[in-house]
Amino acid sequence: MHLHSRPLAVAITLTMSLAAGALAGCASVAPRPSGLETCARNKACTVTGALSVFGGAPASSALLETPTGCVALALTEEDYVRYRRTRNLRVQVTGTAYEQQLMPNLLSYSLRDREVGVGMCSSPLVIYVETMRPR
């Protein structure tokens, strides 16, 4: 009896070890840093993510979705035209982060020389884009 129980105990231990290793591998996957976590109000930052642009009135809207969150973008009129109807284009943007203007019934606002549509992202920041490059 003792000889037969030893292989069973080894098999159970091996199975549990493999299952624990597989579960640990799944739990340890962290989102890839996008740069969004380093952005601060009134500071320059660089962020990589998926660009989506939506045309509309009173203002078009642009957003960048990253593994760590979503942020609104203030683009030039030329960029709104160039990227209109773009969905999930992987880009890297560099610019200055500003506090998003969020008030009841506010649809858009001016940020320096650009219009920003609101309500697309929950981030308290909007990035005034200086450069944007496909990745």
RAQUIQUI-V958696 format. One record per residue. N is the residue number from 1. RES is the residue in one letter. NEAR is the number of other ideal C-beta (glycine too) atoms within 8 Angstrom. D_CENTER is the distance of its C-alpha to the mean C-alpha in whole Angstrom. Layout:
((N & RES & NEAR & D_CENTER) (N & RES & NEAR & D_CENTER))
This chain:
((1 & M & 4 & 59) (2 & H & 5 & 57) (3 & L & 5 & 57) (4 & H & 7 & 55) (5 & S & 8 & 53) (6 & R & 8 & 51) (7 & P & 7 & 50) (8 & L & 8 & 48) (9 & A & 8 & 47) (10 & V & 8 & 45) (11 & A & 8 & 44) (12 & I & 8 & 42) (13 & T & 8 & 41) (14 & L & 8 & 39) (15 & T & 8 & 38) (16 & M & 8 & 36) (17 & S & 8 & 35) (18 & L & 8 & 33) (19 & A & 8 & 32) (20 & A & 8 & 30) (21 & G & 8 & 29) (22 & A & 8 & 27) (23 & L & 8 & 26) (24 & A & 8 & 25) (25 & G & 8 & 23) (26 & C & 7 & 21) (27 & A & 6 & 20) (28 & S & 6 & 19) (29 & V & 5 & 16) (30 & A & 4 & 13) (31 & P & 6 & 10) (32 & R & 5 & 10) (33 & P & 7 & 9) (34 & S & 12 & 7) (35 & G & 11 & 9) (36 & L & 14 & 7) (37 & E & 7 & 10) (38 & T & 6 & 12) (39 & C & 12 & 12) (40 & A & 7 & 15) (41 & R & 7 & 17) (42 & N & 6 & 20) (43 & K & 8 & 18) (44 & A & 7 & 17) (45 & C & 14 & 14) (46 & T & 8 & 12) (47 & V & 14 & 9) (48 & T & 11 & 8) (49 & G & 13 & 6) (50 & A & 10 & 7) (51 & L & 16 & 9) (52 & S & 11 & 11) (53 & V & 13 & 14) (54 & F & 9 & 17) (55 & G & 7 & 20) (56 & G & 8 & 22) (57 & A & 3 & 25) (58 & P & 6 & 25) (59 & A & 10 & 22) (60 & S & 12 & 19) (61 & S & 12 & 16) (62 & A & 16 & 13) (63 & L & 12 & 9) (64 & L & 15 & 6) (65 & E & 8 & 3) (66 & T & 14 & 1) (67 & P & 7 & 4) (68 & T & 8 & 5) (69 & G & 8 & 4) (70 & C & 11 & 5) (71 & V & 17 & 7) (72 & A & 17 & 10) (73 & L & 13 & 12) (74 & A & 15 & 16) (75 & L & 13 & 17) (76 & T & 7 & 21) (77 & E & 7 & 23) (78 & E & 6 & 23) (79 & D & 11 & 20) (80 & Y & 13 & 20) (81 & V & 7 & 23) (82 & R & 6 & 21) (83 & Y & 12 & 18) (84 & R & 9 & 19) (85 & R & 6 & 19) (86 & T & 9 & 16) (87 & R & 5 & 14) (88 & N & 8 & 11) (89 & L & 10 & 12) (90 & R & 9 & 11) (91 & V & 13 & 11) (92 & Q & 9 & 11) (93 & V & 14 & 12) (94 & T & 10 & 14) (95 & G & 13 & 16) (96 & T & 10 & 17) (97 & A & 15 & 15) (98 & Y & 12 & 17) (99 & E & 7 & 17) (100 & Q & 12 & 16) (101 & Q & 9 & 19) (102 & L & 6 & 20) (103 & M & 5 & 23) (104 & P & 3 & 25) (105 & N & 4 & 25) (106 & L & 9 & 24) (107 & L & 8 & 22) (108 & S & 9 & 21) (109 & Y & 8 & 23) (110 & S & 7 & 23) (111 & L & 11 & 22) (112 & R & 6 & 24) (113 & D & 3 & 25) (114 & R & 11 & 22) (115 & E & 11 & 21) (116 & V & 15 & 18) (117 & G & 14 & 18) (118 & V & 13 & 17) (119 & G & 4 & 16) (120 & M & 9 & 13) (121 & C & 9 & 10) (122 & S & 4 & 11) (123 & S & 11 & 10) (124 & P & 5 & 13) (125 & L & 12 & 12) (126 & V & 14 & 13) (127 & I & 17 & 13) (128 & Y & 12 & 16) (129 & V & 13 & 16) (130 & E & 6 & 18) (131 & T & 7 & 18) (132 & M & 10 & 15) (133 & R & 6 & 16) (134 & P & 5 & 15) (135 & R & 6 & 14))
